[in-house]
């Protein structure tokens, strides 16, 4: 497995602002689980800080929401 150097990570972060998927790029660098990303809501941003309080997972044809791990 290869990892980015600090310089590579910095270059990426400087390049992506303005891209339509910018928020997802930032999330990918923070390490949340897929279920935590799926449970995000705009209402969970307080004073510029995103709080991960719920997760969503597919169970058969349904989607269930629960506390994150």
mmJSON file of the N, C-alpha and C atoms, coordinates in Angstrom:
{"data_MODEL":{"atom_site":{
"group_PDB":["ATOM","ATOM","ATOM","ATOM","ATOM","ATOM","ATOM","ATOM","ATOM","ATOM","ATOM","ATOM","ATOM","ATOM","ATOM","ATOM","ATOM","ATOM","ATOM","ATOM","ATOM","ATOM","ATOM","ATOM","ATOM","ATOM","ATOM","ATOM","ATOM","ATOM","ATOM","ATOM","ATOM","ATOM","ATOM","ATOM","ATOM","ATOM","ATOM","ATOM","ATOM","ATOM","ATOM","ATOM","ATOM","ATOM","ATOM","ATOM","ATOM","ATOM","ATOM","ATOM","ATOM","ATOM","ATOM","ATOM","ATOM","ATOM","ATOM","ATOM","ATOM","ATOM","ATOM","ATOM","ATOM","ATOM","ATOM","ATOM","ATOM","ATOM","ATOM","ATOM","ATOM","ATOM","ATOM","ATOM","ATOM","ATOM","ATOM","ATOM","ATOM","ATOM","ATOM","ATOM","ATOM","ATOM","ATOM","ATOM","ATOM","ATOM","ATOM","ATOM","ATOM","ATOM","ATOM","ATOM","ATOM","ATOM","ATOM","ATOM","ATOM","ATOM","ATOM","ATOM","ATOM","ATOM","ATOM","ATOM","ATOM","ATOM","ATOM","ATOM","ATOM","ATOM","ATOM","ATOM","ATOM","ATOM","ATOM","ATOM","ATOM","ATOM","ATOM","ATOM","ATOM","ATOM","ATOM","ATOM","ATOM","ATOM","ATOM","ATOM","ATOM","ATOM","ATOM","ATOM","ATOM","ATOM","ATOM","ATOM","ATOM","ATOM","ATOM","ATOM","ATOM","ATOM","ATOM","ATOM","ATOM","ATOM","ATOM","ATOM","ATOM","ATOM","ATOM","ATOM","ATOM","ATOM","ATOM","ATOM","ATOM","ATOM","ATOM","ATOM","ATOM","ATOM","ATOM","ATOM","ATOM","ATOM","ATOM","ATOM","ATOM","ATOM","ATOM","ATOM","ATOM","ATOM","ATOM","ATOM","ATOM","ATOM","ATOM","ATOM","ATOM","ATOM","ATOM","ATOM","ATOM","ATOM","ATOM","ATOM","ATOM","ATOM","ATOM","ATOM","ATOM","ATOM","ATOM","ATOM","ATOM","ATOM","ATOM","ATOM","ATOM","ATOM","ATOM"],
"id":[1,2,3,4,5,6,7,8,9,10,11,12,13,14,15,16,17,18,19,20,21,22,23,24,25,26,27,28,29,30,31,32,33,34,35,36,37,38,39,40,41,42,43,44,45,46,47,48,49,50,51,52,53,54,55,56,57,58,59,60,61,62,63,64,65,66,67,68,69,70,71,72,73,74,75,76,77,78,79,80,81,82,83,84,85,86,87,88,89,90,91,92,93,94,95,96,97,98,99,100,101,102,103,104,105,106,107,108,109,110,111,112,113,114,115,116,117,118,119,120,121,122,123,124,125,126,127,128,129,130,131,132,133,134,135,136,137,138,139,140,141,142,143,144,145,146,147,148,149,150,151,152,153,154,155,156,157,158,159,160,161,162,163,164,165,166,167,168,169,170,171,172,173,174,175,176,177,178,179,180,181,182,183,184,185,186,187,188,189,190,191,192,193,194,195,196,197,198,199,200,201,202,203,204,205,206,207],
"type_symbol":["N","C","C","N","C","C","N","C","C","N","C","C","N","C","C","N","C","C","N","C","C","N","C","C","N","C","C","N","C","C","N","C","C","N","C","C","N","C","C","N","C","C","N","C","C","N","C","C","N","C","C","N","C","C","N","C","C","N","C","C","N","C","C","N","C","C","N","C","C","N","C","C","N","C","C","N","C","C","N","C","C","N","C","C","N","C","C","N","C","C","N","C","C","N","C","C","N","C","C","N","C","C","N","C","C","N","C","C","N","C","C","N","C","C","N","C","C","N","C","C","N","C","C","N","C","C","N","C","C","N","C","C","N","C","C","N","C","C","N","C","C","N","C","C","N","C","C","N","C","C","N","C","C","N","C","C","N","C","C","N","C","C","N","C","C","N","C","C","N","C","C","N","C","C","N","C","C","N","C","C","N","C","C","N","C","C","N","C","C","N","C","C","N","C","C","N","C","C","N","C","C","N","C","C","N","C","C"],
"label_atom_id":["N","CA","C","N","CA","C","N","CA","C","N","CA","C","N","CA","C","N","CA","C","N","CA","C","N","CA","C","N","CA","C","N","CA","C","N","CA","C","N","CA","C","N","CA","C","N","CA","C","N","CA","C","N","CA","C","N","CA","C","N","CA","C","N","CA","C","N","CA","C","N","CA","C","N","CA","C","N","CA","C","N","CA","C","N","CA","C","N","CA","C","N","CA","C","N","CA","C","N","CA","C","N","CA","C","N","CA","C","N","CA","C","N","CA","C","N","CA","C","N","CA","C","N","CA","C","N","CA","C","N","CA","C","N","CA","C","N","CA","C","N","CA","C","N","CA","C","N","CA","C","N","CA","C","N","CA","C","N","CA","C","N","CA","C","N","CA","C","N","CA","C","N","CA","C","N","CA","C","N","CA","C","N","CA","C","N","CA","C","N","CA","C","N","CA","C","N","CA","C","N","CA","C","N","CA","C","N","CA","C","N","CA","C","N","CA","C","N","CA","C","N","CA","C","N","CA","C","N","CA","C","N","CA","C","N","CA","C","N","CA","C"],
"label_alt_id":[null,null,null,null,null,null,null,null,null,null,null,null,null,null,null,null,null,null,null,null,null,null,null,null,null,null,null,null,null,null,null,null,null,null,null,null,null,null,null,null,null,null,null,null,null,null,null,null,null,null,null,null,null,null,null,null,null,null,null,null,null,null,null,null,null,null,null,null,null,null,null,null,null,null,null,null,null,null,null,null,null,null,null,null,null,null,null,null,null,null,null,null,null,null,null,null,null,null,null,null,null,null,null,null,null,null,null,null,null,null,null,null,null,null,null,null,null,null,null,null,null,null,null,null,null,null,null,null,null,null,null,null,null,null,null,null,null,null,null,null,null,null,null,null,null,null,null,null,null,null,null,null,null,null,null,null,null,null,null,null,null,null,null,null,null,null,null,null,null,null,null,null,null,null,null,null,null,null,null,null,null,null,null,null,null,null,null,null,null,null,null,null,null,null,null,null,null,null,null,null,null,null,null,null,null,null,null],
"label_comp_id":["UNK","UNK","UNK","UNK","UNK","UNK","UNK","UNK","UNK","UNK","UNK","UNK","UNK","UNK","UNK","UNK","UNK","UNK","UNK","UNK","UNK","UNK","UNK","UNK","UNK","UNK","UNK","UNK","UNK","UNK","UNK","UNK","UNK","UNK","UNK","UNK","UNK","UNK","UNK","UNK","UNK","UNK","UNK","UNK","UNK","UNK","UNK","UNK","UNK","UNK","UNK","UNK","UNK","UNK","UNK","UNK","UNK","UNK","UNK","UNK","UNK","UNK","UNK","UNK","UNK","UNK","UNK","UNK","UNK","UNK","UNK","UNK","UNK","UNK","UNK","UNK","UNK","UNK","UNK","UNK","UNK","UNK","UNK","UNK","UNK","UNK","UNK","UNK","UNK","UNK","UNK","UNK","UNK","UNK","UNK","UNK","UNK","UNK","UNK","UNK","UNK","UNK","UNK","UNK","UNK","UNK","UNK","UNK","UNK","UNK","UNK","UNK","UNK","UNK","UNK","UNK","UNK","UNK","UNK","UNK","UNK","UNK","UNK","UNK","UNK","UNK","UNK","UNK","UNK","UNK","UNK","UNK","UNK","UNK","UNK","UNK","UNK","UNK","UNK","UNK","UNK","UNK","UNK","UNK","UNK","UNK","UNK","UNK","UNK","UNK","UNK","UNK","UNK","UNK","UNK","UNK","UNK","UNK","UNK","UNK","UNK","UNK","UNK","UNK","UNK","UNK","UNK","UNK","UNK","UNK","UNK","UNK","UNK","UNK","UNK","UNK","UNK","UNK","UNK","UNK","UNK","UNK","UNK","UNK","UNK","UNK","UNK","UNK","UNK","UNK","UNK","UNK","UNK","UNK","UNK","UNK","UNK","UNK","UNK","UNK","UNK","UNK","UNK","UNK","UNK","UNK","UNK"],
"label_asym_id":["A","A","A","A","A","A","A","A","A","A","A","A","A","A","A","A","A","A","A","A","A","A","A","A","A","A","A","A","A","A","A","A","A","A","A","A","A","A","A","A","A","A","A","A","A","A","A","A","A","A","A","A","A","A","A","A","A","A","A","A","A","A","A","A","A","A","A","A","A","A","A","A","A","A","A","A","A","A","A","A","A","A","A","A","A","A","A","A","A","A","A","A","A","A","A","A","A","A","A","A","A","A","A","A","A","A","A","A","A","A","A","A","A","A","A","A","A","A","A","A","A","A","A","A","A","A","A","A","A","A","A","A","A","A","A","A","A","A","A","A","A","A","A","A","A","A","A","A","A","A","A","A","A","A","A","A","A","A","A","A","A","A","A","A","A","A","A","A","A","A","A","A","A","A","A","A","A","A","A","A","A","A","A","A","A","A","A","A","A","A","A","A","A","A","A","A","A","A","A","A","A","A","A","A","A","A","A"],
"label_entity_id":["1","1","1","1","1","1","1","1","1","1","1","1","1","1","1","1","1","1","1","1","1","1","1","1","1","1","1","1","1","1","1","1","1","1","1","1","1","1","1","1","1","1","1","1","1","1","1","1","1","1","1","1","1","1","1","1","1","1","1","1","1","1","1","1","1","1","1","1","1","1","1","1","1","1","1","1","1","1","1","1","1","1","1","1","1","1","1","1","1","1","1","1","1","1","1","1","1","1","1","1","1","1","1","1","1","1","1","1","1","1","1","1","1","1","1","1","1","1","1","1","1","1","1","1","1","1","1","1","1","1","1","1","1","1","1","1","1","1","1","1","1","1","1","1","1","1","1","1","1","1","1","1","1","1","1","1","1","1","1","1","1","1","1","1","1","1","1","1","1","1","1","1","1","1","1","1","1","1","1","1","1","1","1","1","1","1","1","1","1","1","1","1","1","1","1","1","1","1","1","1","1","1","1","1","1","1","1"],
"label_seq_id":[1,1,1,2,2,2,3,3,3,4,4,4,5,5,5,6,6,6,7,7,7,8,8,8,9,9,9,10,10,10,11,11,11,12,12,12,13,13,13,14,14,14,15,15,15,16,16,16,17,17,17,18,18,18,19,19,19,20,20,20,21,21,21,22,22,22,23,23,23,24,24,24,25,25,25,26,26,26,27,27,27,28,28,28,29,29,29,30,30,30,31,31,31,32,32,32,33,33,33,34,34,34,35,35,35,36,36,36,37,37,37,38,38,38,39,39,39,40,40,40,41,41,41,42,42,42,43,43,43,44,44,44,45,45,45,46,46,46,47,47,47,48,48,48,49,49,49,50,50,50,51,51,51,52,52,52,53,53,53,54,54,54,55,55,55,56,56,56,57,57,57,58,58,58,59,59,59,60,60,60,61,61,61,62,62,62,63,63,63,64,64,64,65,65,65,66,66,66,67,67,67,68,68,68,69,69,69],
"pdbx_PDB_ins_code":[null,null,null,null,null,null,null,null,null,null,null,null,null,null,null,null,null,null,null,null,null,null,null,null,null,null,null,null,null,null,null,null,null,null,null,null,null,null,null,null,null,null,null,null,null,null,null,null,null,null,null,null,null,null,null,null,null,null,null,null,null,null,null,null,null,null,null,null,null,null,null,null,null,null,null,null,null,null,null,null,null,null,null,null,null,null,null,null,null,null,null,null,null,null,null,null,null,null,null,null,null,null,null,null,null,null,null,null,null,null,null,null,null,null,null,null,null,null,null,null,null,null,null,null,null,null,null,null,null,null,null,null,null,null,null,null,null,null,null,null,null,null,null,null,null,null,null,null,null,null,null,null,null,null,null,null,null,null,null,null,null,null,null,null,null,null,null,null,null,null,null,null,null,null,null,null,null,null,null,null,null,null,null,null,null,null,null,null,null,null,null,null,null,null,null,null,null,null,null,null,null,null,null,null,null,null,null],
"Cartn_x":[0.848,0.0,0.9,0.541,1.314,0.5,1.176,0.531,1.118,0.313,0.808,1.782,2.755,3.624,2.855,3.38,2.729,2.655,3.703,3.702,2.634,2.469,1.446,0.05,-0.162,-1.46,-1.762,-0.785,-0.952,-1.271,-0.555,-0.797,-2.219,-2.689,-4.056,-5.062,-4.889,-5.827,-5.833,-4.7,-4.631,-5.259,-5.298,-5.808,-7.331,-7.95,-9.358,-10.405,-10.086,-11.153,-11.821,-13.127,-13.88,-14.397,-13.844,-14.34,-15.704,-16.599,-17.955,-17.976,-16.948,-16.886,-15.921,-15.627,-14.658,-14.975,-16.228,-16.596,-16.307,-16.566,-16.282,-14.788,-14.006,-12.549,-12.059,-12.57,-12.158,-12.578,-13.792,-14.252,-13.364,-12.915,-12.083,-10.756,-10.314,-9.06,-9.249,-10.504,-10.79,-11.069,-11.37,-11.525,-12.874,-13.987,-15.271,-15.666,-16.484,-17.028,-18.074,-18.306,-19.309,-20.678,-21.052,-22.357,-22.446,-21.324,-21.321,-21.497,-20.866,-21.037,-22.487,-23.078,-24.464,-25.443,-25.049,-25.923,-25.766,-24.918,-24.686,-25.912,-26.098,-27.19,-26.634,-27.149,-26.703,-26.926,-27.966,-28.289,-27.248,-26.34,-25.323,-24.018,-24.08,-22.934,-23.222,-22.372,-22.551,-21.27,-21.379,-20.224,-19.061,-19.37,-18.34,-17.757,-18.319,-17.833,-18.895,-18.497,-19.407,-19.399,-20.578,-20.715,-21.335,-20.638,-21.159,-21.884,-23.218,-24.023,-24.87,-25.022,-25.854,-25.172,-25.503,-25.041,-26.233,-26.106,-27.183,-26.613,-27.344,-26.918,-28.111,-27.82,-28.857,-29.039,-30.288,-30.64,-31.714,-31.292,-32.22,-32.584,-33.881,-34.338,-34.607,-34.367,-34.614,-33.306,-33.437,-32.291,-32.574,-31.619,-31.779,-30.773,-31.207,-30.345,-30.136,-28.886,-28.556,-27.332,-26.973,-25.76,-24.55,-23.527,-22.325,-21.554,-20.682,-19.869,-18.887],
"Cartn_y":[-1.164,0.0,1.235,2.204,3.439,4.585,5.49,6.651,7.914,8.969,10.252,10.837,11.568,12.338,13.586,14.307,15.549,16.54,16.598,17.514,17.13,15.841,15.384,15.689,15.458,15.74,17.238,18.056,19.51,19.96,19.425,19.789,19.422,18.27,17.847,18.819,19.134,20.034,21.425,21.864,23.176,23.156,22.007,21.887,21.736,21.101,20.723,21.764,22.846,23.811,24.289,24.371,24.765,23.583,22.404,21.212,20.848,20.349,20.046,18.955,18.138,17.076,17.421,18.702,19.142,18.605,18.695,18.221,16.731,15.947,14.513,14.24,15.035,14.876,15.108,16.161,16.441,15.322,14.822,13.712,12.486,12.242,11.056,11.143,12.346,12.528,12.449,12.481,12.489,11.101,10.132,8.754,8.316,8.974,8.462,7.177,6.383,5.17,5.568,4.673,4.936,5.21,4.43,4.622,5.988,6.485,7.799,8.906,8.746,9.731,9.741,8.56,8.472,9.069,9.137,9.687,11.183,11.845,13.276,14.102,15.177,16.124,17.536,18.48,19.867,20.389,19.919,20.397,19.979,19.096,18.627,19.423,20.535,21.441,22.583,22.722,23.764,24.578,25.876,26.779,26.291,25.789,25.339,23.971,23.265,21.935,20.898,19.85,18.761,17.733,17.405,16.402,15.141,14.023,12.747,12.076,12.083,11.557,10.356,10.129,9.023,8.359,7.099,6.369,5.753,5.516,4.886,3.696,2.574,1.365,0.753,0.069,-0.648,-2.018,-2.354,-3.673,-4.219,-5.095,-5.561,-4.394,-4.13,-3.013,-1.765,-1.845,-0.718,-0.034,1.157,1.894,2.16,1.796,2.009,3.04,3.861,4.87,4.529,4.643,4.279,5.076,4.948,5.585,4.998,5.829,5.281,4.388,3.563,2.667,3.452],
"Cartn_z":[0.0,0.0,0.0,-0.812,-0.882,-0.301,0.34,0.939,0.332,0.33,-0.142,0.875,0.361,1.241,1.685,2.652,3.075,1.922,1.111,-0.036,-1.057,-1.314,-2.256,-1.722,-0.449,0.162,0.105,0.406,0.357,-1.07,-2.047,-3.451,-3.862,-3.427,-3.743,-3.139,-1.86,-1.18,-1.81,-2.324,-2.975,-4.363,-5.0,-6.368,-6.432,-5.441,-5.576,-5.18,-4.45,-4.156,-5.443,-5.408,-6.586,-7.391,-7.17,-7.862,-7.276,-8.087,-7.611,-6.549,-6.471,-5.462,-4.323,-4.163,-3.164,-1.764,-1.338,0.007,0.163,-0.88,-0.803,-0.761,-1.48,-1.416,0.008,0.643,2.02,2.964,2.792,3.636,3.476,2.246,2.017,2.761,3.055,3.786,5.299,5.747,7.191,7.754,6.91,7.347,7.884,7.536,8.029,7.304,7.966,7.342,6.293,5.35,4.312,4.933,5.947,6.588,7.26,7.792,8.43,7.396,6.237,5.168,4.698,4.562,4.098,5.105,6.374,7.406,7.628,6.835,7.032,6.67,7.404,7.153,7.313,6.53,6.648,8.062,8.707,10.056,11.091,10.726,11.67,11.561,10.849,10.8,11.763,12.77,13.779,13.874,13.652,13.724,12.864,11.672,10.748,11.045,12.033,12.399,12.071,11.368,11.025,12.146,12.646,13.706,13.113,13.246,12.753,13.904,13.824,14.922,14.533,13.232,12.765,11.581,11.366,10.201,9.496,8.206,7.43,6.692,6.746,6.042,5.323,4.215,3.48,4.109,4.39,4.915,3.985,3.084,2.055,1.158,1.019,0.198,1.029,2.327,3.22,3.606,4.139,4.674,6.142,6.99,8.424,8.9,9.842,10.43,11.894,12.351,13.725,14.162,15.423,15.924,15.204,14.929,14.283,15.236,14.66,15.493,16.318],
"occupancy":[1.0,1.0,1.0,1.0,1.0,1.0,1.0,1.0,1.0,1.0,1.0,1.0,1.0,1.0,1.0,1.0,1.0,1.0,1.0,1.0,1.0,1.0,1.0,1.0,1.0,1.0,1.0,1.0,1.0,1.0,1.0,1.0,1.0,1.0,1.0,1.0,1.0,1.0,1.0,1.0,1.0,1.0,1.0,1.0,1.0,1.0,1.0,1.0,1.0,1.0,1.0,1.0,1.0,1.0,1.0,1.0,1.0,1.0,1.0,1.0,1.0,1.0,1.0,1.0,1.0,1.0,1.0,1.0,1.0,1.0,1.0,1.0,1.0,1.0,1.0,1.0,1.0,1.0,1.0,1.0,1.0,1.0,1.0,1.0,1.0,1.0,1.0,1.0,1.0,1.0,1.0,1.0,1.0,1.0,1.0,1.0,1.0,1.0,1.0,1.0,1.0,1.0,1.0,1.0,1.0,1.0,1.0,1.0,1.0,1.0,1.0,1.0,1.0,1.0,1.0,1.0,1.0,1.0,1.0,1.0,1.0,1.0,1.0,1.0,1.0,1.0,1.0,1.0,1.0,1.0,1.0,1.0,1.0,1.0,1.0,1.0,1.0,1.0,1.0,1.0,1.0,1.0,1.0,1.0,1.0,1.0,1.0,1.0,1.0,1.0,1.0,1.0,1.0,1.0,1.0,1.0,1.0,1.0,1.0,1.0,1.0,1.0,1.0,1.0,1.0,1.0,1.0,1.0,1.0,1.0,1.0,1.0,1.0,1.0,1.0,1.0,1.0,1.0,1.0,1.0,1.0,1.0,1.0,1.0,1.0,1.0,1.0,1.0,1.0,1.0,1.0,1.0,1.0,1.0,1.0,1.0,1.0,1.0,1.0,1.0,1.0,1.0,1.0,1.0,1.0,1.0,1.0],
"B_iso_or_equiv":[0.0,0.0,0.0,0.0,0.0,0.0,0.0,0.0,0.0,0.0,0.0,0.0,0.0,0.0,0.0,0.0,0.0,0.0,0.0,0.0,0.0,0.0,0.0,0.0,0.0,0.0,0.0,0.0,0.0,0.0,0.0,0.0,0.0,0.0,0.0,0.0,0.0,0.0,0.0,0.0,0.0,0.0,0.0,0.0,0.0,0.0,0.0,0.0,0.0,0.0,0.0,0.0,0.0,0.0,0.0,0.0,0.0,0.0,0.0,0.0,0.0,0.0,0.0,0.0,0.0,0.0,0.0,0.0,0.0,0.0,0.0,0.0,0.0,0.0,0.0,0.0,0.0,0.0,0.0,0.0,0.0,0.0,0.0,0.0,0.0,0.0,0.0,0.0,0.0,0.0,0.0,0.0,0.0,0.0,0.0,0.0,0.0,0.0,0.0,0.0,0.0,0.0,0.0,0.0,0.0,0.0,0.0,0.0,0.0,0.0,0.0,0.0,0.0,0.0,0.0,0.0,0.0,0.0,0.0,0.0,0.0,0.0,0.0,0.0,0.0,0.0,0.0,0.0,0.0,0.0,0.0,0.0,0.0,0.0,0.0,0.0,0.0,0.0,0.0,0.0,0.0,0.0,0.0,0.0,0.0,0.0,0.0,0.0,0.0,0.0,0.0,0.0,0.0,0.0,0.0,0.0,0.0,0.0,0.0,0.0,0.0,0.0,0.0,0.0,0.0,0.0,0.0,0.0,0.0,0.0,0.0,0.0,0.0,0.0,0.0,0.0,0.0,0.0,0.0,0.0,0.0,0.0,0.0,0.0,0.0,0.0,0.0,0.0,0.0,0.0,0.0,0.0,0.0,0.0,0.0,0.0,0.0,0.0,0.0,0.0,0.0,0.0,0.0,0.0,0.0,0.0,0.0],
"pdbx_formal_charge":[null,null,null,null,null,null,null,null,null,null,null,null,null,null,null,null,null,null,null,null,null,null,null,null,null,null,null,null,null,null,null,null,null,null,null,null,null,null,null,null,null,null,null,null,null,null,null,null,null,null,null,null,null,null,null,null,null,null,null,null,null,null,null,null,null,null,null,null,null,null,null,null,null,null,null,null,null,null,null,null,null,null,null,null,null,null,null,null,null,null,null,null,null,null,null,null,null,null,null,null,null,null,null,null,null,null,null,null,null,null,null,null,null,null,null,null,null,null,null,null,null,null,null,null,null,null,null,null,null,null,null,null,null,null,null,null,null,null,null,null,null,null,null,null,null,null,null,null,null,null,null,null,null,null,null,null,null,null,null,null,null,null,null,null,null,null,null,null,null,null,null,null,null,null,null,null,null,null,null,null,null,null,null,null,null,null,null,null,null,null,null,null,null,null,null,null,null,null,null,null,null,null,null,null,null,null,null],
"auth_seq_id":[1,1,1,2,2,2,3,3,3,4,4,4,5,5,5,6,6,6,7,7,7,8,8,8,9,9,9,10,10,10,11,11,11,12,12,12,13,13,13,14,14,14,15,15,15,16,16,16,17,17,17,18,18,18,19,19,19,20,20,20,21,21,21,22,22,22,23,23,23,24,24,24,25,25,25,26,26,26,27,27,27,28,28,28,29,29,29,30,30,30,31,31,31,32,32,32,33,33,33,34,34,34,35,35,35,36,36,36,37,37,37,38,38,38,39,39,39,40,40,40,41,41,41,42,42,42,43,43,43,44,44,44,45,45,45,46,46,46,47,47,47,48,48,48,49,49,49,50,50,50,51,51,51,52,52,52,53,53,53,54,54,54,55,55,55,56,56,56,57,57,57,58,58,58,59,59,59,60,60,60,61,61,61,62,62,62,63,63,63,64,64,64,65,65,65,66,66,66,67,67,67,68,68,68,69,69,69],
"auth_comp_id":["UNK","UNK","UNK","UNK","UNK","UNK","UNK","UNK","UNK","UNK","UNK","UNK","UNK","UNK","UNK","UNK","UNK","UNK","UNK","UNK","UNK","UNK","UNK","UNK","UNK","UNK","UNK","UNK","UNK","UNK","UNK","UNK","UNK","UNK","UNK","UNK","UNK","UNK","UNK","UNK","UNK","UNK","UNK","UNK","UNK","UNK","UNK","UNK","UNK","UNK","UNK","UNK","UNK","UNK","UNK","UNK","UNK","UNK","UNK","UNK","UNK","UNK","UNK","UNK","UNK","UNK","UNK","UNK","UNK","UNK","UNK","UNK","UNK","UNK","UNK","UNK","UNK","UNK","UNK","UNK","UNK","UNK","UNK","UNK","UNK","UNK","UNK","UNK","UNK","UNK","UNK","UNK","UNK","UNK","UNK","UNK","UNK","UNK","UNK","UNK","UNK","UNK","UNK","UNK","UNK","UNK","UNK","UNK","UNK","UNK","UNK","UNK","UNK","UNK","UNK","UNK","UNK","UNK","UNK","UNK","UNK","UNK","UNK","UNK","UNK","UNK","UNK","UNK","UNK","UNK","UNK","UNK","UNK","UNK","UNK","UNK","UNK","UNK","UNK","UNK","UNK","UNK","UNK","UNK","UNK","UNK","UNK","UNK","UNK","UNK","UNK","UNK","UNK","UNK","UNK","UNK","UNK","UNK","UNK","UNK","UNK","UNK","UNK","UNK","UNK","UNK","UNK","UNK","UNK","UNK","UNK","UNK","UNK","UNK","UNK","UNK","UNK","UNK","UNK","UNK","UNK","UNK","UNK","UNK","UNK","UNK","UNK","UNK","UNK","UNK","UNK","UNK","UNK","UNK","UNK","UNK","UNK","UNK","UNK","UNK","UNK","UNK","UNK","UNK","UNK","UNK","UNK"],
"auth_asym_id":["A","A","A","A","A","A","A","A","A","A","A","A","A","A","A","A","A","A","A","A","A","A","A","A","A","A","A","A","A","A","A","A","A","A","A","A","A","A","A","A","A","A","A","A","A","A","A","A","A","A","A","A","A","A","A","A","A","A","A","A","A","A","A","A","A","A","A","A","A","A","A","A","A","A","A","A","A","A","A","A","A","A","A","A","A","A","A","A","A","A","A","A","A","A","A","A","A","A","A","A","A","A","A","A","A","A","A","A","A","A","A","A","A","A","A","A","A","A","A","A","A","A","A","A","A","A","A","A","A","A","A","A","A","A","A","A","A","A","A","A","A","A","A","A","A","A","A","A","A","A","A","A","A","A","A","A","A","A","A","A","A","A","A","A","A","A","A","A","A","A","A","A","A","A","A","A","A","A","A","A","A","A","A","A","A","A","A","A","A","A","A","A","A","A","A","A","A","A","A","A","A","A","A","A","A","A","A"],
"auth_atom_id":["N","CA","C","N","CA","C","N","CA","C","N","CA","C","N","CA","C","N","CA","C","N","CA","C","N","CA","C","N","CA","C","N","CA","C","N","CA","C","N","CA","C","N","CA","C","N","CA","C","N","CA","C","N","CA","C","N","CA","C","N","CA","C","N","CA","C","N","CA","C","N","CA","C","N","CA","C","N","CA","C","N","CA","C","N","CA","C","N","CA","C","N","CA","C","N","CA","C","N","CA","C","N","CA","C","N","CA","C","N","CA","C","N","CA","C","N","CA","C","N","CA","C","N","CA","C","N","CA","C","N","CA","C","N","CA","C","N","CA","C","N","CA","C","N","CA","C","N","CA","C","N","CA","C","N","CA","C","N","CA","C","N","CA","C","N","CA","C","N","CA","C","N","CA","C","N","CA","C","N","CA","C","N","CA","C","N","CA","C","N","CA","C","N","CA","C","N","CA","C","N","CA","C","N","CA","C","N","CA","C","N","CA","C","N","CA","C","N","CA","C","N","CA","C","N","CA","C","N","CA","C","N","CA","C","N","CA","C","N","CA","C"],
"pdbx_PDB_model_num":[1,1,1,1,1,1,1,1,1,1,1,1,1,1,1,1,1,1,1,1,1,1,1,1,1,1,1,1,1,1,1,1,1,1,1,1,1,1,1,1,1,1,1,1,1,1,1,1,1,1,1,1,1,1,1,1,1,1,1,1,1,1,1,1,1,1,1,1,1,1,1,1,1,1,1,1,1,1,1,1,1,1,1,1,1,1,1,1,1,1,1,1,1,1,1,1,1,1,1,1,1,1,1,1,1,1,1,1,1,1,1,1,1,1,1,1,1,1,1,1,1,1,1,1,1,1,1,1,1,1,1,1,1,1,1,1,1,1,1,1,1,1,1,1,1,1,1,1,1,1,1,1,1,1,1,1,1,1,1,1,1,1,1,1,1,1,1,1,1,1,1,1,1,1,1,1,1,1,1,1,1,1,1,1,1,1,1,1,1,1,1,1,1,1,1,1,1,1,1,1,1,1,1,1,1,1,1]
}}}
